[in-house]
Structure formats: structure tokens, C-alpha cells
Amino acid sequence: VNTTGKADIVREKSAELYEKAKTYFPGGVNSPVRAFKSVYGTPLFIEKGDGSYLWDADGNQFIDYCCSWGPLILGHNNAKIREKVIDVLQHGMSFGAPTALENELAELILKNNKYIQKIRFVSSGTEAVMSAIRLARGFTKRDKILKFEGCYHGHSDSLLVKAGSGLVTFGETSSAGIPKAFAEQTIVVSLNDREALKEAFAEFKDQIAAVIIEPVPANNGLLLQEKEYLQFLREICTESGTLLIFDEVISGFRLGFEGAAGYYQIKPDILTYGKIIGGGLPVGAYGASAEIMDHVSPVGTVYQAGTLSGNPVAMAAGIAQVTELLRMGFYRDLNNKTEEFAESIQRFATARNYKFKVFYIGSIFWFAFTGQAAIRRAEDIDPASMEKFKKMHRELLNRGIYLGPSGYEVGFISSAHTKTDLERTKRAIFDSLDIVFK
Ligand code: PLP
């Protein structure tokens, strides 16, 4: 491990693989952020992961805080997940027919989460959210949805929409290839802006099928919302016959077993979950009351299906992971560890008068180059601050610390991160901050 930070890490093999990948995939990757466009150097090609560690193709070793973008709450290559997966694999990989494993994972989830009565497994967060939106539209018989600037809900058409100018806007598409007519069904407002929401409801009250929010917005920095604001959303939806969807693809099973709904004690109408319940394999899910869920086919009229939904290998990984999450004290220990880590970095930065904040909740953290005490809206992030993140990212890689390759991405701590890992990381962060603020 290079802990000196003196030279950029060797990336010869990664660079070679990247050149080849560019001839196969657009931009050399199968998901855009992996291309390292917002940070220095070519993307690192990962060879293996174990516990809190990652190794790239050049043999560089890192303590990983990306954790596959969240799902690896037990760290890499967890023995219990691996063994369960291998065990199930011996009997076949896919049947396209029900298995007892689906019941087992559903039971673990539903018995310990009072916010949903029935669940449907899918294969990604995007699919979960897309299906939840269709369910809300089918249930309410309304077409419009309302989302918030700065919340990401996967890449389905109605949701790749960003705010235009003005208080309440019909979204502008944030990707080519989305018909204007689709984007017109999506209303976009700023987070933490009650007036904008009231205005939207005053104008479109009987047309809004659902309000969808990441209750802990974690895809555009960590834009922590106040509980009162989330309660306000709950109330305005109830008054208007609109369903409230909490997209908990990041926060679900992360803040606690009951996610953000449990943390804030607010009951949304539909919940979406993602990768974390697959323990690193492709799983997503949406859930709600039995009344709402029974609108889904084959009992209801809202169609949704998937050849690989409830895949036995993915269910096996999910069962092993969720079982660990249910252990007494799991979240307490993880969240305490994160708090200690975040607070001690904050103390260092504050003592040095650096304009730097560590925002955190549960085991999610975000480094923000700002003097503001809180950032609740996407518009309040200074894009220029990303240059500082870019430098920090390089310094940290050179010291064996791996963060997601964008300043808008959050970091995750897993149960595999040891005290020693965190201490080493803190020292690397202190050194890096001193360089960035020099
Ligand atoms: N919703 C949220 C809140 C997410 O963070 C993500 C992905 O990170 C998604 C939806 C989409 O999930 P996936 O990438 O599995 O399709």
C-alpha cells in the first residue's frame, strides 16, 4: 500500500484495460460514473475485494468507501453471503418459477418492517422505482408525478427529468431520447421549498399520482432534509389523494432496518428498495400496504414482470445479508463508528478553519467543500467546490483510500471497516485536506 501520497499510483494495467474497454463499450464503461470523468486519471479496474479492502489490476490496495455504491454494508466478499450463494448455486441458477428463497427473504423483510405489508422483487433500483410509479398511476388513475431537483431515481424515462427555470416547472429532460410528452408529466420542484410544493398542488391537485423523494437525498451530495419537511410532504399528499413514494434505494436497510421511514417515523404509501437487499447481487424491490400492492398483476391491473426477478442466487445473497442486519446492535455499532469518524474529521477541519463539512447520517457520509452549516438543496452546492474534491480524491487514492469518483457522491462505511482502517483513513484525509487548502 502506498501511504506516502508522494507519487500518483501506478495505473498501467488499468489504463491498458480501459483502452481495450473503450473499443467495446461507450466510454469504456457499463455505467457512466465509472469513467472517472470528474477526477484525475483513468478508471481503476478492480480485481478483487475483501472486507474493507479493494485491489486494482495493478495491485494497488485501497480501503473502500464506495462499497459498490452502497450495497456492501458488510464489506466485500462477506463469508456468510459467499457461502450461502455457493450453497444455492449448486442447485441451479435460475428457474423462472417461484422458490422458497423468495418467501424466506420476503418474510425476513416484512416481519421486521412495519411500513410495508407486501413486496415485489425486481432486479434493480431503476426497475423498482419505475414499477412504483406505474403502480401509483394505476392506483390513483392520475398521470402526473412530482419529483425534486437533486434526487436521482434511476434512469427510467419519467424520472430523468430536471428542473427548468421557475418555482414549479415541468421538467426538462436530462437525457436525450426522452419524449417531451413524458417529461411533461413530471413536475420538478426544489427540495426544502414548501411554497413551491403548495403552488404545484394548487395548480395540479387532482392530477398528481405521486410525490417521489429520496427521504435522504444521497445522489447529489447528501442533502439532509428536516423531519418537519418530510412530514409536510406526508400531509399534503394525504390531503390531495396523492401517494407518497420514498425511494429508499440508498437509505433503506442502511440507516436502520426500516430505513428512512423508520428513522423519521413517517409512513409513505410506497417504498422502493435496491441493491442493499441483494448483498451485491442485482436485486431491487417495491412494497406497500396489501391494498396498494394487490393492484399489481396477476391480481391487479398494473402490469409488471421480470424473467430474473426473485433469482435464487440473488435471493440467497439477500437472505444472508439481511440476516446479519437483523442482529442486535448491528446498526448501533455501525452508526456510532460513522459518527466518530465524521466528527473527528470535522473537528480537524474546523480547528484549521477549512471551509469543509462532513455531513452524515447513519453510515452515509459526504465531504462538502463549503462553509455552510447545512445544504438542503441541489442549487446550494457550489459547482466550483468540485475542483477541491477532485484534488482530494487524487491525494486519497495515492494514500490508499478509495472514494466514489465524484464530489457529488456519498461515501459508505461498512461493518468490515475496522478501527485501524478508520484511523488510517482519517490521517490520510487530514494530510489531503492540508494539501487541498494549502
Ligand atoms: N434510486 C436511488 C435513490 C438510487 O440511489 C439509485 C441508484 O443509485 C436508483 C434509484 C437506481 O438504482 P439502480 O442503479 O440499481 O438501477
Residues whose N, C-alpha, C, O or C-beta is under 5 A from the ligand:
A	BS01	PLP	S124 G125 T126 E127 Y152 H153 G154 E214 D247 V249 I250 G274
